[in-house]
Amino acid sequence: MTNQNTIGSTIRRLRTERGLHRDDFAKRIGIEGGHLYRLEEGFHSPSAKIITKMCLEFQVSADVILGIKN
């Protein structure tokens, strides 16, 4: 079972491993930096559309972002 904190920490880890600043990455996937902050902190869950954009940017499957696979 996944939760918002797991998803958020995975998004943050993937972003920082790639050396991406929060605002720059948010712009690349079409959201505001504050929204990305709330996703990473676990206050909100990303929509399917945002997960899809993150998968393309990070070149990983949704399973990775959702914390199902490493």
mmCIF file of the N, C-alpha and C atoms, coordinates in Angstrom:
data_MODEL
# 
_entry.id   MODEL 
# 
loop_
_atom_site.group_PDB 
_atom_site.id 
_atom_site.type_symbol 
_atom_site.label_atom_id 
_atom_site.label_alt_id 
_atom_site.label_comp_id 
_atom_site.label_asym_id 
_atom_site.label_entity_id 
_atom_site.label_seq_id 
_atom_site.pdbx_PDB_ins_code 
_atom_site.Cartn_x 
_atom_site.Cartn_y 
_atom_site.Cartn_z 
_atom_site.occupancy 
_atom_site.B_iso_or_equiv 
_atom_site.pdbx_formal_charge 
_atom_site.auth_seq_id 
_atom_site.auth_comp_id 
_atom_site.auth_asym_id 
_atom_site.auth_atom_id 
_atom_site.pdbx_PDB_model_num 
ATOM 1   N N  . MET A 1 1  ? 0.849  -1.187 0.000   1.00 0.00 ? 1  MET A N  1 
ATOM 2   C CA . MET A 1 1  ? 0.000  0.000  0.000   1.00 0.00 ? 1  MET A CA 1 
ATOM 3   C C  . MET A 1 1  ? 0.889  1.243  0.000   1.00 0.00 ? 1  MET A C  1 
ATOM 4   N N  . THR A 1 2  ? 0.550  2.204  -0.796  1.00 0.00 ? 2  THR A N  1 
ATOM 5   C CA . THR A 1 2  ? 1.333  3.432  -0.841  1.00 0.00 ? 2  THR A CA 1 
ATOM 6   C C  . THR A 1 2  ? 0.564  4.527  -0.121  1.00 0.00 ? 2  THR A C  1 
ATOM 7   N N  . ASN A 1 3  ? 1.290  5.578  0.228   1.00 0.00 ? 3  ASN A N  1 
ATOM 8   C CA . ASN A 1 3  ? 0.622  6.736  0.816   1.00 0.00 ? 3  ASN A CA 1 
ATOM 9   C C  . ASN A 1 3  ? 1.253  8.000  0.255   1.00 0.00 ? 3  ASN A C  1 
ATOM 10  N N  . GLN A 1 4  ? 0.651  9.123  0.582   1.00 0.00 ? 4  GLN A N  1 
ATOM 11  C CA . GLN A 1 4  ? 1.106  10.396 0.037   1.00 0.00 ? 4  GLN A CA 1 
ATOM 12  C C  . GLN A 1 4  ? 2.542  10.708 0.431   1.00 0.00 ? 4  GLN A C  1 
ATOM 13  N N  . ASN A 1 5  ? 2.952  10.359 1.657   1.00 0.00 ? 5  ASN A N  1 
ATOM 14  C CA . ASN A 1 5  ? 4.316  10.646 2.085   1.00 0.00 ? 5  ASN A CA 1 
ATOM 15  C C  . ASN A 1 5  ? 5.327  9.839  1.289   1.00 0.00 ? 5  ASN A C  1 
ATOM 16  N N  . THR A 1 6  ? 5.006  8.570  1.006   1.00 0.00 ? 6  THR A N  1 
ATOM 17  C CA . THR A 1 6  ? 5.895  7.737  0.204   1.00 0.00 ? 6  THR A CA 1 
ATOM 18  C C  . THR A 1 6  ? 6.022  8.296  -1.201  1.00 0.00 ? 6  THR A C  1 
ATOM 19  N N  . ILE A 1 7  ? 4.905  8.652  -1.793  1.00 0.00 ? 7  ILE A N  1 
ATOM 20  C CA . ILE A 1 7  ? 4.915  9.215  -3.143  1.00 0.00 ? 7  ILE A CA 1 
ATOM 21  C C  . ILE A 1 7  ? 5.715  10.510 -3.155  1.00 0.00 ? 7  ILE A C  1 
ATOM 22  N N  . GLY A 1 8  ? 5.452  11.377 -2.205  1.00 0.00 ? 8  GLY A N  1 
ATOM 23  C CA . GLY A 1 8  ? 6.152  12.659 -2.146  1.00 0.00 ? 8  GLY A CA 1 
ATOM 24  C C  . GLY A 1 8  ? 7.647  12.499 -1.963  1.00 0.00 ? 8  GLY A C  1 
ATOM 25  N N  . SER A 1 9  ? 8.057  11.599 -1.082  1.00 0.00 ? 9  SER A N  1 
ATOM 26  C CA . SER A 1 9  ? 9.496  11.419 -0.861  1.00 0.00 ? 9  SER A CA 1 
ATOM 27  C C  . SER A 1 9  ? 10.153 10.798 -2.088  1.00 0.00 ? 9  SER A C  1 
ATOM 28  N N  . THR A 1 10 ? 9.422  9.950  -2.810  1.00 0.00 ? 10 THR A N  1 
ATOM 29  C CA . THR A 1 10 ? 9.962  9.375  -4.040  1.00 0.00 ? 10 THR A CA 1 
ATOM 30  C C  . THR A 1 10 ? 10.129 10.451 -5.106  1.00 0.00 ? 10 THR A C  1 
ATOM 31  N N  . ILE A 1 11 ? 9.139  11.318 -5.243  1.00 0.00 ? 11 ILE A N  1 
ATOM 32  C CA . ILE A 1 11 ? 9.238  12.417 -6.213  1.00 0.00 ? 11 ILE A CA 1 
ATOM 33  C C  . ILE A 1 11 ? 10.438 13.295 -5.873  1.00 0.00 ? 11 ILE A C  1 
ATOM 34  N N  . ARG A 1 12 ? 10.581 13.655 -4.610  1.00 0.00 ? 12 ARG A N  1 
ATOM 35  C CA . ARG A 1 12 ? 11.705 14.492 -4.186  1.00 0.00 ? 12 ARG A CA 1 
ATOM 36  C C  . ARG A 1 12 ? 13.041 13.800 -4.478  1.00 0.00 ? 12 ARG A C  1 
ATOM 37  N N  . ARG A 1 13 ? 13.125 12.506 -4.152  1.00 0.00 ? 13 ARG A N  1 
ATOM 38  C CA . ARG A 1 13 ? 14.363 11.758 -4.381  1.00 0.00 ? 13 ARG A CA 1 
ATOM 39  C C  . ARG A 1 13 ? 14.717 11.730 -5.863  1.00 0.00 ? 13 ARG A C  1 
ATOM 40  N N  . LEU A 1 14 ? 13.751 11.412 -6.712  1.00 0.00 ? 14 LEU A N  1 
ATOM 41  C CA . LEU A 1 14 ? 14.001 11.360 -8.151  1.00 0.00 ? 14 LEU A CA 1 
ATOM 42  C C  . LEU A 1 14 ? 14.431 12.731 -8.682  1.00 0.00 ? 14 LEU A C  1 
ATOM 43  N N  . ARG A 1 15 ? 13.775 13.768 -8.194  1.00 0.00 ? 15 ARG A N  1 
ATOM 44  C CA . ARG A 1 15 ? 14.092 15.130 -8.657  1.00 0.00 ? 15 ARG A CA 1 
ATOM 45  C C  . ARG A 1 15 ? 15.502 15.536 -8.232  1.00 0.00 ? 15 ARG A C  1 
ATOM 46  N N  . THR A 1 16 ? 15.836 15.300 -6.975  1.00 0.00 ? 16 THR A N  1 
ATOM 47  C CA . THR A 1 16 ? 17.152 15.730 -6.479  1.00 0.00 ? 16 THR A CA 1 
ATOM 48  C C  . THR A 1 16 ? 18.279 14.877 -7.050  1.00 0.00 ? 16 THR A C  1 
ATOM 49  N N  . GLU A 1 17 ? 18.029 13.589 -7.285  1.00 0.00 ? 17 GLU A N  1 
ATOM 50  C CA . GLU A 1 17 ? 19.037 12.728 -7.907  1.00 0.00 ? 17 GLU A CA 1 
ATOM 51  C C  . GLU A 1 17 ? 19.417 13.238 -9.293  1.00 0.00 ? 17 GLU A C  1 
ATOM 52  N N  . ARG A 1 18 ? 18.488 13.894 -9.926  1.00 0.00 ? 18 ARG A N  1 
ATOM 53  C CA . ARG A 1 18 ? 18.735 14.432 -11.264 1.00 0.00 ? 18 ARG A CA 1 
ATOM 54  C C  . ARG A 1 18 ? 19.191 15.889 -11.240 1.00 0.00 ? 18 ARG A C  1 
ATOM 55  N N  . GLY A 1 19 ? 19.363 16.420 -10.041 1.00 0.00 ? 19 GLY A N  1 
ATOM 56  C CA . GLY A 1 19 ? 19.864 17.784 -9.893  1.00 0.00 ? 19 GLY A CA 1 
ATOM 57  C C  . GLY A 1 19 ? 18.884 18.853 -10.335 1.00 0.00 ? 19 GLY A C  1 
ATOM 58  N N  . LEU A 1 20 ? 17.589 18.566 -10.232 1.00 0.00 ? 20 LEU A N  1 
ATOM 59  C CA . LEU A 1 20 ? 16.568 19.515 -10.679 1.00 0.00 ? 20 LEU A CA 1 
ATOM 60  C C  . LEU A 1 20 ? 16.068 20.361 -9.516  1.00 0.00 ? 20 LEU A C  1 
ATOM 61  N N  . HIS A 1 21 ? 16.017 21.659 -9.712  1.00 0.00 ? 21 HIS A N  1 
ATOM 62  C CA . HIS A 1 21 ? 15.447 22.574 -8.730  1.00 0.00 ? 21 HIS A CA 1 
ATOM 63  C C  . HIS A 1 21 ? 13.932 22.414 -8.769  1.00 0.00 ? 21 HIS A C  1 
ATOM 64  N N  . ARG A 1 22 ? 13.281 22.540 -7.630  1.00 0.00 ? 22 ARG A N  1 
ATOM 65  C CA . ARG A 1 22 ? 11.830 22.338 -7.534  1.00 0.00 ? 22 ARG A CA 1 
ATOM 66  C C  . ARG A 1 22 ? 11.064 23.198 -8.548  1.00 0.00 ? 22 ARG A C  1 
ATOM 67  N N  . ASP A 1 23 ? 11.357 24.480 -8.616  1.00 0.00 ? 23 ASP A N  1 
ATOM 68  C CA . ASP A 1 23 ? 10.605 25.360 -9.523  1.00 0.00 ? 23 ASP A CA 1 
ATOM 69  C C  . ASP A 1 23 ? 10.842 24.999 -10.986 1.00 0.00 ? 23 ASP A C  1 
ATOM 70  N N  . ASP A 1 24 ? 12.081 24.637 -11.323 1.00 0.00 ? 24 ASP A N  1 
ATOM 71  C CA . ASP A 1 24 ? 12.383 24.259 -12.703 1.00 0.00 ? 24 ASP A CA 1 
ATOM 72  C C  . ASP A 1 24 ? 11.652 22.985 -13.103 1.00 0.00 ? 24 ASP A C  1 
ATOM 73  N N  . PHE A 1 25 ? 11.656 22.010 -12.203 1.00 0.00 ? 25 PHE A N  1 
ATOM 74  C CA . PHE A 1 25 ? 10.969 20.755 -12.513 1.00 0.00 ? 25 PHE A CA 1 
ATOM 75  C C  . PHE A 1 25 ? 9.462  20.971 -12.591 1.00 0.00 ? 25 PHE A C  1 
ATOM 76  N N  . ALA A 1 26 ? 8.931  21.774 -11.682 1.00 0.00 ? 26 ALA A N  1 
ATOM 77  C CA . ALA A 1 26 ? 7.497  22.063 -11.707 1.00 0.00 ? 26 ALA A CA 1 
ATOM 78  C C  . ALA A 1 26 ? 7.098  22.673 -13.047 1.00 0.00 ? 26 ALA A C  1 
ATOM 79  N N  . LYS A 1 27 ? 7.897  23.596 -13.526 1.00 0.00 ? 27 LYS A N  1 
ATOM 80  C CA . LYS A 1 27 ? 7.608  24.243 -14.807 1.00 0.00 ? 27 LYS A CA 1 
ATOM 81  C C  . LYS A 1 27 ? 7.639  23.221 -15.947 1.00 0.00 ? 27 LYS A C  1 
ATOM 82  N N  . ARG A 1 28 ? 8.592  22.293 -15.881 1.00 0.00 ? 28 ARG A N  1 
ATOM 83  C CA . ARG A 1 28 ? 8.716  21.278 -16.936 1.00 0.00 ? 28 ARG A CA 1 
ATOM 84  C C  . ARG A 1 28 ? 7.489  20.374 -17.008 1.00 0.00 ? 28 ARG A C  1 
ATOM 85  N N  . ILE A 1 29 ? 6.832  20.147 -15.869 1.00 0.00 ? 29 ILE A N  1 
ATOM 86  C CA . ILE A 1 29 ? 5.658  19.268 -15.886 1.00 0.00 ? 29 ILE A CA 1 
ATOM 87  C C  . ILE A 1 29 ? 4.348  20.049 -15.851 1.00 0.00 ? 29 ILE A C  1 
ATOM 88  N N  . GLY A 1 30 ? 4.439  21.385 -15.916 1.00 0.00 ? 30 GLY A N  1 
ATOM 89  C CA . GLY A 1 30 ? 3.248  22.216 -16.075 1.00 0.00 ? 30 GLY A CA 1 
ATOM 90  C C  . GLY A 1 30 ? 2.478  22.537 -14.813 1.00 0.00 ? 30 GLY A C  1 
ATOM 91  N N  . ILE A 1 31 ? 3.186  22.577 -13.668 1.00 0.00 ? 31 ILE A N  1 
ATOM 92  C CA . ILE A 1 31 ? 2.521  22.964 -12.422 1.00 0.00 ? 31 ILE A CA 1 
ATOM 93  C C  . ILE A 1 31 ? 3.337  24.051 -11.733 1.00 0.00 ? 31 ILE A C  1 
ATOM 94  N N  . GLU A 1 32 ? 2.764  24.649 -10.720 1.00 0.00 ? 32 GLU A N  1 
ATOM 95  C CA . GLU A 1 32 ? 3.460  25.676 -9.936  1.00 0.00 ? 32 GLU A CA 1 
ATOM 96  C C  . GLU A 1 32 ? 4.419  25.014 -8.942  1.00 0.00 ? 32 GLU A C  1 
ATOM 97  N N  . GLY A 1 33 ? 5.480  25.732 -8.590  1.00 0.00 ? 33 GLY A N  1 
ATOM 98  C CA . GLY A 1 33 ? 6.438  25.227 -7.617  1.00 0.00 ? 33 GLY A CA 1 
ATOM 99  C C  . GLY A 1 33 ? 5.801  24.909 -6.276  1.00 0.00 ? 33 GLY A C  1 
ATOM 100 N N  . GLY A 1 34 ? 4.836  25.720 -5.867  1.00 0.00 ? 34 GLY A N  1 
ATOM 101 C CA . GLY A 1 34 ? 4.137  25.485 -4.611  1.00 0.00 ? 34 GLY A CA 1 
ATOM 102 C C  . GLY A 1 34 ? 3.330  24.199 -4.633  1.00 0.00 ? 34 GLY A C  1 
ATOM 103 N N  . HIS A 1 35 ? 2.775  23.886 -5.790  1.00 0.00 ? 35 HIS A N  1 
ATOM 104 C CA . HIS A 1 35 ? 2.016  22.639 -5.919  1.00 0.00 ? 35 HIS A CA 1 
ATOM 105 C C  . HIS A 1 35 ? 2.961  21.447 -5.798  1.00 0.00 ? 35 HIS A C  1 
ATOM 106 N N  . LEU A 1 36 ? 4.127  21.536 -6.440  1.00 0.00 ? 36 LEU A N  1 
ATOM 107 C CA . LEU A 1 36 ? 5.109  20.459 -6.338  1.00 0.00 ? 36 LEU A CA 1 
ATOM 108 C C  . LEU A 1 36 ? 5.571  20.305 -4.893  1.00 0.00 ? 36 LEU A C  1 
ATOM 109 N N  . TYR A 1 37 ? 5.765  21.407 -4.204  1.00 0.00 ? 37 TYR A N  1 
ATOM 110 C CA . TYR A 1 37 ? 6.132  21.356 -2.790  1.00 0.00 ? 37 TYR A CA 1 
ATOM 111 C C  . TYR A 1 37 ? 5.081  20.567 -1.999  1.00 0.00 ? 37 TYR A C  1 
ATOM 112 N N  . ARG A 1 38 ? 3.818  20.862 -2.220  1.00 0.00 ? 38 ARG A N  1 
ATOM 113 C CA . ARG A 1 38 ? 2.743  20.174 -1.488  1.00 0.00 ? 38 ARG A CA 1 
ATOM 114 C C  . ARG A 1 38 ? 2.683  18.688 -1.832  1.00 0.00 ? 38 ARG A C  1 
ATOM 115 N N  . LEU A 1 39 ? 3.006  18.341 -3.084  1.00 0.00 ? 39 LEU A N  1 
ATOM 116 C CA . LEU A 1 39 ? 3.071  16.925 -3.461  1.00 0.00 ? 39 LEU A CA 1 
ATOM 117 C C  . LEU A 1 39 ? 4.223  16.234 -2.735  1.00 0.00 ? 39 LEU A C  1 
ATOM 118 N N  . GLU A 1 40 ? 5.388  16.881 -2.738  1.00 0.00 ? 40 GLU A N  1 
ATOM 119 C CA . GLU A 1 40 ? 6.565  16.284 -2.102  1.00 0.00 ? 40 GLU A CA 1 
ATOM 120 C C  . GLU A 1 40 ? 6.412  16.162 -0.593  1.00 0.00 ? 40 GLU A C  1 
ATOM 121 N N  . GLU A 1 41 ? 5.689  17.069 0.000   1.00 0.00 ? 41 GLU A N  1 
ATOM 122 C CA . GLU A 1 41 ? 5.483  17.029 1.452   1.00 0.00 ? 41 GLU A CA 1 
ATOM 123 C C  . GLU A 1 41 ? 4.335  16.107 1.858   1.00 0.00 ? 41 GLU A C  1 
ATOM 124 N N  . GLY A 1 42 ? 3.611  15.572 0.877   1.00 0.00 ? 42 GLY A N  1 
ATOM 125 C CA . GLY A 1 42 ? 2.539  14.633 1.168   1.00 0.00 ? 42 GLY A CA 1 
ATOM 126 C C  . GLY A 1 42 ? 1.209  15.267 1.509   1.00 0.00 ? 42 GLY A C  1 
ATOM 127 N N  . PHE A 1 43 ? 1.077  16.568 1.242   1.00 0.00 ? 43 PHE A N  1 
ATOM 128 C CA . PHE A 1 43 ? -0.190 17.239 1.510   1.00 0.00 ? 43 PHE A CA 1 
ATOM 129 C C  . PHE A 1 43 ? -1.240 16.902 0.456   1.00 0.00 ? 43 PHE A C  1 
ATOM 130 N N  . HIS A 1 44 ? -0.789 16.560 -0.751  1.00 0.00 ? 44 HIS A N  1 
ATOM 131 C CA . HIS A 1 44 ? -1.679 16.210 -1.857  1.00 0.00 ? 44 HIS A CA 1 
ATOM 132 C C  . HIS A 1 44 ? -1.091 15.028 -2.612  1.00 0.00 ? 44 HIS A C  1 
ATOM 133 N N  . SER A 1 45 ? -1.945 14.311 -3.311  1.00 0.00 ? 45 SER A N  1 
ATOM 134 C CA . SER A 1 45 ? -1.506 13.237 -4.199  1.00 0.00 ? 45 SER A CA 1 
ATOM 135 C C  . SER A 1 45 ? -1.520 13.757 -5.635  1.00 0.00 ? 45 SER A C  1 
ATOM 136 N N  . PRO A 1 46 ? -0.552 13.344 -6.433  1.00 0.00 ? 46 PRO A N  1 
ATOM 137 C CA . PRO A 1 46 ? -0.541 13.798 -7.828  1.00 0.00 ? 46 PRO A CA 1 
ATOM 138 C C  . PRO A 1 46 ? -1.648 13.131 -8.633  1.00 0.00 ? 46 PRO A C  1 
ATOM 139 N N  . SER A 1 47 ? -2.171 13.868 -9.589  1.00 0.00 ? 47 SER A N  1 
ATOM 140 C CA . SER A 1 47 ? -3.177 13.314 -10.495 1.00 0.00 ? 47 SER A CA 1 
ATOM 141 C C  . SER A 1 47 ? -2.489 12.352 -11.465 1.00 0.00 ? 47 SER A C  1 
ATOM 142 N N  . ALA A 1 48 ? -3.294 11.572 -12.158 1.00 0.00 ? 48 ALA A N  1 
ATOM 143 C CA . ALA A 1 48 ? -2.761 10.647 -13.161 1.00 0.00 ? 48 ALA A CA 1 
ATOM 144 C C  . ALA A 1 48 ? -2.000 11.417 -14.246 1.00 0.00 ? 48 ALA A C  1 
ATOM 145 N N  . LYS A 1 49 ? -2.498 12.577 -14.595 1.00 0.00 ? 49 LYS A N  1 
ATOM 146 C CA . LYS A 1 49 ? -1.847 13.409 -15.619 1.00 0.00 ? 49 LYS A CA 1 
ATOM 147 C C  . LYS A 1 49 ? -0.457 13.835 -15.157 1.00 0.00 ? 49 LYS A C  1 
ATOM 148 N N  . ILE A 1 50 ? -0.341 14.258 -13.902 1.00 0.00 ? 50 ILE A N  1 
ATOM 149 C CA . ILE A 1 50 ? 0.953  14.691 -13.367 1.00 0.00 ? 50 ILE A CA 1 
ATOM 150 C C  . ILE A 1 50 ? 1.891  13.499 -13.230 1.00 0.00 ? 50 ILE A C  1 
ATOM 151 N N  . ILE A 1 51 ? 1.373  12.359 -12.775 1.00 0.00 ? 51 ILE A N  1 
ATOM 152 C CA . ILE A 1 51 ? 2.215  11.162 -12.677 1.00 0.00 ? 51 ILE A CA 1 
ATOM 153 C C  . ILE A 1 51 ? 2.768  10.787 -14.052 1.00 0.00 ? 51 ILE A C  1 
ATOM 154 N N  . THR A 1 52 ? 1.926  10.851 -15.070 1.00 0.00 ? 52 THR A N  1 
ATOM 155 C CA . THR A 1 52 ? 2.365  10.538 -16.431 1.00 0.00 ? 52 THR A CA 1 
ATOM 156 C C  . THR A 1 52 ? 3.484  11.468 -16.873 1.00 0.00 ? 52 THR A C  1 
ATOM 157 N N  . LYS A 1 53 ? 3.331  12.766 -16.615 1.00 0.00 ? 53 LYS A N  1 
ATOM 158 C CA . LYS A 1 53 ? 4.374  13.727 -16.987 1.00 0.00 ? 53 LYS A CA 1 
ATOM 159 C C  . LYS A 1 53 ? 5.669  13.453 -16.228 1.00 0.00 ? 53 LYS A C  1 
ATOM 160 N N  . MET A 1 54 ? 5.559  13.108 -14.933 1.00 0.00 ? 54 MET A N  1 
ATOM 161 C CA . MET A 1 54 ? 6.750  12.789 -14.146 1.00 0.00 ? 54 MET A CA 1 
ATOM 162 C C  . MET A 1 54 ? 7.435  11.535 -14.682 1.00 0.00 ? 54 MET A C  1 
ATOM 163 N N  . CYS A 1 55 ? 6.653  10.532 -15.058 1.00 0.00 ? 55 CYS A N  1 
ATOM 164 C CA . CYS A 1 55 ? 7.227  9.308  -15.620 1.00 0.00 ? 55 CYS A CA 1 
ATOM 165 C C  . CYS A 1 55 ? 8.051  9.616  -16.862 1.00 0.00 ? 55 CYS A C  1 
ATOM 166 N N  . LEU A 1 56 ? 7.518  10.465 -17.706 1.00 0.00 ? 56 LEU A N  1 
ATOM 167 C CA . LEU A 1 56 ? 8.238  10.838 -18.924 1.00 0.00 ? 56 LEU A CA 1 
ATOM 168 C C  . LEU A 1 56 ? 9.508  11.618 -18.601 1.00 0.00 ? 56 LEU A C  1 
ATOM 169 N N  . GLU A 1 57 ? 9.435  12.550 -17.681 1.00 0.00 ? 57 GLU A N  1 
ATOM 170 C CA . GLU A 1 57 ? 10.600 13.350 -17.311 1.00 0.00 ? 57 GLU A CA 1 
ATOM 171 C C  . GLU A 1 57 ? 11.682 12.517 -16.618 1.00 0.00 ? 57 GLU A C  1 
ATOM 172 N N  . PHE A 1 58 ? 11.253 11.643 -15.694 1.00 0.00 ? 58 PHE A N  1 
ATOM 173 C CA . PHE A 1 58 ? 12.205 10.828 -14.935 1.00 0.00 ? 58 PHE A CA 1 
ATOM 174 C C  . PHE A 1 58 ? 12.598 9.548  -15.665 1.00 0.00 ? 58 PHE A C  1 
ATOM 175 N N  . GLN A 1 59 ? 11.856 9.203  -16.715 1.00 0.00 ? 59 GLN A N  1 
ATOM 176 C CA . GLN A 1 59 ? 12.049 7.963  -17.464 1.00 0.00 ? 59 GLN A CA 1 
ATOM 177 C C  . GLN A 1 59 ? 11.957 6.748  -16.547 1.00 0.00 ? 59 GLN A C  1 
ATOM 178 N N  . VAL A 1 60 ? 10.879 6.707  -15.772 1.00 0.00 ? 60 VAL A N  1 
ATOM 179 C CA . VAL A 1 60 ? 10.571 5.584  -14.891 1.00 0.00 ? 60 VAL A CA 1 
ATOM 180 C C  . VAL A 1 60 ? 9.099  5.224  -15.073 1.00 0.00 ? 60 VAL A C  1 
ATOM 181 N N  . SER A 1 61 ? 8.713  4.070  -14.564 1.00 0.00 ? 61 SER A N  1 
ATOM 182 C CA . SER A 1 61 ? 7.304  3.676  -14.623 1.00 0.00 ? 61 SER A CA 1 
ATOM 183 C C  . SER A 1 61 ? 6.539  4.321  -13.481 1.00 0.00 ? 61 SER A C  1 
ATOM 184 N N  . ALA A 1 62 ? 5.248  4.331  -13.591 1.00 0.00 ? 62 ALA A N  1 
ATOM 185 C CA . ALA A 1 62 ? 4.406  4.863  -12.516 1.00 0.00 ? 62 ALA A CA 1 
ATOM 186 C C  . ALA A 1 62 ? 4.575  4.053  -11.242 1.00 0.00 ? 62 ALA A C  1 
ATOM 187 N N  . ASP A 1 63 ? 4.905  2.767  -11.360 1.00 0.00 ? 63 ASP A N  1 
ATOM 188 C CA . ASP A 1 63 ? 5.150  1.932  -10.198 1.00 0.00 ? 63 ASP A CA 1 
ATOM 189 C C  . ASP A 1 63 ? 6.254  2.509  -9.317  1.00 0.00 ? 63 ASP A C  1 
ATOM 190 N N  . VAL A 1 64 ? 7.258  3.089  -9.921  1.00 0.00 ? 64 VAL A N  1 
ATOM 191 C CA . VAL A 1 64 ? 8.361  3.680  -9.165  1.00 0.00 ? 64 VAL A CA 1 
ATOM 192 C C  . VAL A 1 64 ? 7.860  4.906  -8.403  1.00 0.00 ? 64 VAL A C  1 
ATOM 193 N N  . ILE A 1 65 ? 7.165  5.788  -9.077  1.00 0.00 ? 65 ILE A N  1 
ATOM 194 C CA . ILE A 1 65 ? 6.661  7.009  -8.429  1.00 0.00 ? 65 ILE A CA 1 
ATOM 195 C C  . ILE A 1 65 ? 5.671  6.673  -7.324  1.00 0.00 ? 65 ILE A C  1 
ATOM 196 N N  . LEU A 1 66 ? 4.856  5.669  -7.542  1.00 0.00 ? 66 LEU A N  1 
ATOM 197 C CA . LEU A 1 66 ? 3.857  5.284  -6.549  1.00 0.00 ? 66 LEU A CA 1 
ATOM 198 C C  . LEU A 1 66 ? 4.446  4.461  -5.407  1.00 0.00 ? 66 LEU A C  1 
ATOM 199 N N  . GLY A 1 67 ? 5.724  4.115  -5.504  1.00 0.00 ? 67 GLY A N  1 
ATOM 200 C CA . GLY A 1 67 ? 6.376  3.377  -4.428  1.00 0.00 ? 67 GLY A CA 1 
ATOM 201 C C  . GLY A 1 67 ? 6.127  1.882  -4.465  1.00 0.00 ? 67 GLY A C  1 
ATOM 202 N N  . ILE A 1 68 ? 5.666  1.379  -5.595  1.00 0.00 ? 68 ILE A N  1 
ATOM 203 C CA . ILE A 1 68 ? 5.405  -0.057 -5.731  1.00 0.00 ? 68 ILE A CA 1 
ATOM 204 C C  . ILE A 1 68 ? 6.692  -0.797 -6.087  1.00 0.00 ? 68 ILE A C  1 
ATOM 205 N N  . LYS A 1 69 ? 7.535  -0.163 -6.893  1.00 0.00 ? 69 LYS A N  1 
ATOM 206 C CA . LYS A 1 69 ? 8.837  -0.712 -7.291  1.00 0.00 ? 69 LYS A CA 1 
ATOM 207 C C  . LYS A 1 69 ? 9.918  0.309  -6.988  1.00 0.00 ? 69 LYS A C  1 
ATOM 208 N N  . ASN A 1 70 ? 11.147 -0.184 -6.835  1.00 0.00 ? 70 ASN A N  1 
ATOM 209 C CA . ASN A 1 70 ? 12.291 0.732  -6.623  1.00 0.00 ? 70 ASN A CA 1 
ATOM 210 C C  . ASN A 1 70 ? 12.827 1.178  -7.927  1.00 0.00 ? 70 ASN A C  1 
# 
